Amino acid sequence: MFKTEKSAAAIQSNLAAIFVSMELSRSTWLITTLLPGTGEKMSKYSIAAGNTTGLFDLFAKLQERSRDRTGQVWPIITIQEAGLDGFWIHRALVKDGIESHIVDAASIATSRKRRRVKTDRVDGEALLRVLLAFKRGEPRVCSMVRDISREDEDRRRIGRERKTLMVERVAHVNRIKGLLFSQGITDYEPLHKNRRQRLEDLRTGDGQTLPLHMKAQICRELDRLELVIRQIGIIEDERDALIAAQSTDGTKPSAVTMLLGIKGIGAEFANILWSEGLFRHFENRRQVAAYAGLAPTPWQSGSVNREQGVSKAGNPGLRTALIQLSWLWLRHQPDSTLAKWFRARIERNGGRMKKTIVVALARKLLVALWKYVNSGVVIEGAVMKSA
């Protein structure tokens, strides 16, 4: 006889509410609804994008229509995909007392046909079915995005803007060096403080002065480069001021201060680690690794059982920072348990697969930092900065 175990979360079937899915675009919002007492009939409405007043008016009409049919006033439950609209619509709905959910579109099961039908109407109905299954308690039907506060969302701007400006700085430097290389000049550094004076003294490979128009173009590139450098300095000052303002509760230091106390972690890494991931609440280490896209992805079917590598379905900025920090960790924390584990794995592989194993190190390091920040568990063998 087979024994059937009851699931901890029983699937509910008597969910009485007005279910609404919202397909959002830049010009139009397609609203798909399912009212109590209408069976499986779904209704669709179209309103202009950003028209929250029209959206709330529609919700009021839906509640009135449902009350006329059933004699009761039902709550409204909405769902939308995570996208360019961010969290502002979700916050507006929650503020009005509406239960709102944001779903990760990549987590929704879709047809595997080569040419599947894809329209806003079909997507709206699919979102509604996902919401119904989620509220019934069906396991693993989708992944809902957790909301964050406006303050936490705004704090991430500093690190992300700095990253954008650093990419722009590299582009300007490479463009200047490329222009000069075409004239036989290879020893010019645009980031040096004497870049303007040095430009006046440059000579081409055949001993000539720089051509007039090329020199003018390089000067304009330097203007843009210097603007980017100034903006990076402003952002770094804002970042340092934000870190300095991190409050402490009694004798316990703030999380960012704890991260800064570890040798090899500077202000930029501490800010990214905290603002992009560690400020969130996680139940276990698997959730921590999955949020950064560092969770393993197995492939098992019958006798086939292999590993596909990390999922990369997570925060890309946090994942990139962790991999960079892992290389620095090996340099600044060579006697830590994590660094010894890395060297042992490399030795077993005959010195190969360093890039692959450093990703595994990044996952272990993230979990260790999460435990350190939240529970005070000291990373074994890690060296702290001297006061």
Secondary structure as UniProt FT lines:
FT   STRAND          18..24
FT   STRAND          28..34
FT   TURN            36..37
FT   TURN            39..40
FT   STRAND          43..48
FT   TURN            49..50
FT   HELIX           52..70
FT   STRAND          76..81
FT   TURN            84..87
FT   HELIX           88..95
FT   TURN            96..97
FT   STRAND          99..103
FT   HELIX           105..107
FT   HELIX           120..136
FT   TURN            139..140
FT   HELIX           150..181
FT   TURN            182..184
FT   TURN            190..191
FT   TURN            193..194
FT   HELIX           195..201
FT   TURN            205..206
FT   HELIX           212..244
FT   TURN            250..251
FT   HELIX           255..260
FT   TURN            263..264
FT   HELIX           267..273
FT   HELIX           274..278
FT   HELIX           285..291
FT   TURN            292..293
FT   STRAND          296..301
FT   TURN            302..303
FT   STRAND          304..310
FT   HELIX           316..332
FT   TURN            334..335
FT   HELIX           337..348
FT   TURN            349..351
FT   HELIX           354..375
FT   TURN            380..381
//
